[in-house]
Amino acid sequence: MIPDRFRLTDQVAVITGAGRGIGAAAPSLLEAGGSIVEVDACLQAPNLEPGLPDL
């Protein structure tokens, strides 16, 4: 459960370097109600997948 003061409803997070460790934050940002855009300069990034599982 996300406390109201940490809700991200109507907010967009741009995650740069998403194919590396910081991309692991994406599910938490979605759970908090935000929308995300994942970006990584490396097309072969090991952790960057075309979609995230439904929460």
VMD Tcl script that draws the C-alpha trace (Angstrom):
set ca {
  {0.00 0.00 0.00}
  {1.37 3.39 -1.03}
  {0.66 6.29 1.39}
  {-1.25 9.17 -0.24}
  {1.68 11.57 0.05}
  {3.76 9.26 -2.16}
  {1.08 8.68 -4.83}
  {2.16 9.50 -8.38}
  {-1.28 9.73 -9.96}
  {-1.20 11.94 -13.10}
  {2.62 12.04 -12.98}
  {5.12 10.69 -15.53}
  {8.52 9.30 -14.58}
  {11.25 9.13 -17.23}
  {13.69 6.39 -16.27}
  {17.02 6.92 -18.03}
  {19.41 3.99 -18.03}
  {16.38 1.71 -17.69}
  {18.24 -1.33 -19.04}
  {20.44 -1.35 -15.98}
  {19.73 -1.36 -12.24}
  {17.55 1.77 -12.03}
  {15.00 0.14 -14.35}
  {14.05 -2.12 -11.45}
  {12.17 0.88 -9.98}
  {9.58 0.80 -12.79}
  {7.11 -1.62 -11.12}
  {7.12 0.47 -7.92}
  {6.42 3.66 -9.85}
  {3.52 1.97 -11.62}
  {2.18 0.67 -8.33}
  {2.26 4.22 -6.96}
  {-0.05 5.26 -9.82}
  {2.44 6.89 -12.15}
  {3.09 6.41 -15.83}
  {6.61 5.57 -16.96}
  {8.82 6.04 -19.98}
  {11.90 3.80 -20.02}
  {14.94 4.95 -21.99}
  {18.34 3.36 -22.51}
  {21.03 4.27 -25.04}
  {22.12 0.64 -25.40}
  {19.76 -1.34 -27.64}
  {21.21 -4.55 -26.20}
  {20.64 -3.56 -22.55}
  {20.36 -6.75 -20.48}
  {17.29 -5.78 -18.41}
  {15.25 -3.73 -20.88}
  {12.17 -5.59 -22.03}
  {9.41 -4.36 -24.33}
  {6.79 -4.46 -21.62}
  {6.24 -4.83 -17.90}
  {4.02 -7.37 -16.18}
  {0.60 -6.21 -15.02}
  {0.51 -5.26 -11.35}
}
mol new
graphics top color blue
foreach p $ca { graphics top sphere $p radius 0.5 }
foreach p [lrange $ca 0 end-1] q [lrange $ca 1 end] { graphics top cylinder $p $q radius 0.2 }
display resetview
